[in-house]
């Protein structure tokens, strides 16, 4: 290989891309800030470092064109359409029908639920599909007496597998297609890679339905990890009245002498929560104490201090029942909720939200990914955070109608206004038909569909704007700019020549297989969108260097970039199920790595006989 062909500008671009990848993986800065920094650095480099002829290879308009790229507009439009389907309850009605069909069939019920989730993901954004199916799979797991940790990762993987079967199944697929257009190649059609994607998805679904649950550990609910009570003990909240003996009392060595016989779990002063140990904490009238203890101990405490007021208590571990019994509406329950993507709560803490005042419930703990958050009222919430809450049954049931959160209790409540649901489904089917028949460009069909959802009243403009993920916007724009930089500086061609020199061109299947596994590994430490954009120009150049069609190499990028199974940071749906399933990073490696290898083997064998 001739290293003399590498120019100084090429090495500079390699360095910028490597630094960007490190920052994306490390998450030291917000994705938006890192992406904006990449764009600025590239504009500076191409402004002051011309090519050998003294010309500017890429100007600001070209580098910033990613913000108006048709693929990005399509992806954002599909996010709006997906939000409309969620807001109208269209997908919820479909999912409930699916759940009804699966009653009483054990493991086959779980498999059928995953298959349907995967099928829906082929024609809609994966994120709302996973959000909708989380409480339903929780309900199914309860009926099968399974831990939620046995079903949540399979749900995320099923959605990812379905997303690799059609052009609109994933943002990755659309970005690969638009990158091909930028290189002068033919774009993908709706079903260009459905055959290899479907074969890979079928193999993967068999694995996630029957093998993955066996590899996943049993994990306790957050209530068992946070609430330090056992036996015949109960959890209740006590309000300190003006006449209580606790007014003015201060903790000594982190404990309160008057409360020795009960376990103090939390003290809520206004919207601010204090957790044990309670160093130098002083009680005031109006404070709420969450305690655990036997019924007798709690009654004795209330008898000794007539200024303490108690709510109706609950035995920990009791599941919420959505029945309308008037006798039970004031009963307290422990439930878990998840912050939904694009929720207005994201970026705000519980004190700013006034959570207790607005929702009538107390947050006992927050789990983010695999970590329990210590300062629960001060930490800003993120999508996928799971909150353990204590509240009256009637207040918790009201939460089930709030689209900002997901109640992880398998509620069977139905959303109102089925007419809007029908409108949304009809609009979605029309969009799919337009894209499938190629009557109009994909971006036109998607954008028209998003506008139609607004015009039909399926969602309002504020809800549509919240559905647009700014992180995705900046990441895609930066990735497209980096991909262009690789192409114009010869970086993509240089990498492809290096790869073919190492592997050789005599065995295209071996070259394709090696390329696939590299992309699959990178997508698990970088985002799948960035991996797709960066590797597409390399794939095309590699195919031409091996004197074969670029189609199988481009399809390899699509499927491999979707193989984000071995890491929770590889894809958003993995992050969403991490909290409800109470997973650790190692769980994704244990279950996801074999699935990634399985898809790699299946695609290699298929490509050998179908393409090469």
C-alpha positions, 0 to 999 in steps of 0.5 A: 500500500502506498502511504505516500498517497495520504495527504496531510489534510487527510491525516488532519481529517482522520484526527478530527474524526477520531477526537469526535468519536472519543467525545461522543463515546465519553459523553463529556459534553452534550452531543449537540455541543460536540457536533457543533464543535466538529462542524466549526473545526471542519469549517476552519480547516477547509477555510485555511488549508486548501488543496494542492491547487489552492482551492477550497475543497468544502465551504461552509454551505457544503459542510452545513448542508446536513441540516437540510439533508433530505434524509434528516428531514425524513427522519424528523418527519417520521419522529413527528409521525411516530409521536402522532401515533402515540398521542392518538393511541393508534399504536396502543389500540393495535398493541392491546389487540395483540396482547389480547391474542396472546393470552394464555400461551406462555412463552409463545405469547412472549414470542408473538409480542416480540414478533409484532413489535418487530413488524411494527418497527419496520414501518414506524420509528422504533422508539415509540414502539418500545415505549408502548410495549414496555408496560405491556411486556411488564404485564405479560411478565407478571402473568408468566411470573417472570422478572422484567429483566427477562423481557425488556432487552428482548423487546429492544432487540426485536425493535432493532431487528424489525428496523433493518427490514425496510427503508423507513424502519430506522434513521440509519437506513435513510442516512445510508441511502442519502450517502449513496446519492451524495456519492452518485450511486443509486439510492435504496427503495422501500424494500431494497434490503428487505430480503437480507434484513428479514432473514437476519431478523427471523434468526434474531427473533428466534434468539431473543424469544427463546435464548436471550431470556435464559441468559438474562439474570433475575433482577429485583424491582427498584422498590426491593432495592430502595425500600429497606423493609421486610416481613410484615412491614408497611410503607406509609407517609407521615405528615408533621403537624404544627403540634407534633413533638417532632417540630424542631427535632434535629437528627443525632448521628444521622438518626432521630431518637423519637423514630427509632422503632421505624425505618425512616426512608425519606424526609420531604421538605417542600419539594426537596428530598433528604435520604439517610443518613440525615445529618443535622436535619431539623424537622419543620411543620408540614414536612413529610416522612416516609417510614417503614414498620409494622402496623403496630409500630406505626400505630404506637408512633401515631398514638404517642405523637398526636401531631403526626398524620398518616396516609393509608398504608401499603404492603411493599410489592403490591402491584397496582390494580386499575380497577375502579373500586371506591374502597381502594381509590385512596389506598397507597401504591408503589409503582415505577414510571419511566420518563418518555422520550421528548417529555417536557420533564427532560432537563428539569429536576423534581423541584422545578417540576413541583412533582409532588404538588402537580401529581400528588405522588412522592418520588422515592428513588431514581434509577438512571441506566444501571445507577441509583441517583443519590440526590433525587430531587436535584438531578435533572431528569433524562429520557429513560430514567425510572422513578419509584413513586408512592401515591394514592391509587387514584393519583397513580391512575391519572399518571397513566393518561400522561404522555410525558411518562410511561407507567411500568405496571401493565395498565389496561386503560384505553386512551379516548378519541378513537376517531383520531387513532383511525385518522393517524393510522390511515395517514400512516398507511398512505405514507407507507404506500407512497414510499413503497410505490415510489410515486413521490420521493421519500422525503416528500411522503414523510414531510407530507405525512407529518403535516397531515398529522398536524392538519388532522389534529392528531397532535399540535405544533408544540407536541410535534416540536418536542418530538424532534430530537435536537441531539439527532439533528446535530449528530446527523449534520456533523456525521454527514460533514465528516463523511463528506470530508473523508470523501473529498480528501481521499480518506475513504478511498485510502481506508478502503485500499488499506482494507483490500490490501490486508484482506485481499480482493480474491475473496470478496465474501471474506472482505465483505464479512470482515467489513461487516463485523468492523461496522457492527463493533463500531456501532456499539461504541458510537451511535448507529447514525454516525457509524452509517454515515462514516462507513458508507463512503468506505463501503462504496470505495471498498466494493470498487477496489474489489471490482464488485457491486457496491450494493452488498457492501451498502446493505452490509452497512445498513444491517451492521450499523443496526447491530447495536446489541452489545452496548446500551449506548449504541441505540436509544431503545437500549437506554430506554429498557435499561431502567425498567429491566434494571440492567447493568452494562454487562447484561447487554454484552452477555446477551447482545454479543452472541446476537451480533455474531449470529447476524454477522454469520447469517448475513455472510452466508446469505451474501455469499449465495445471493450477491457474490 
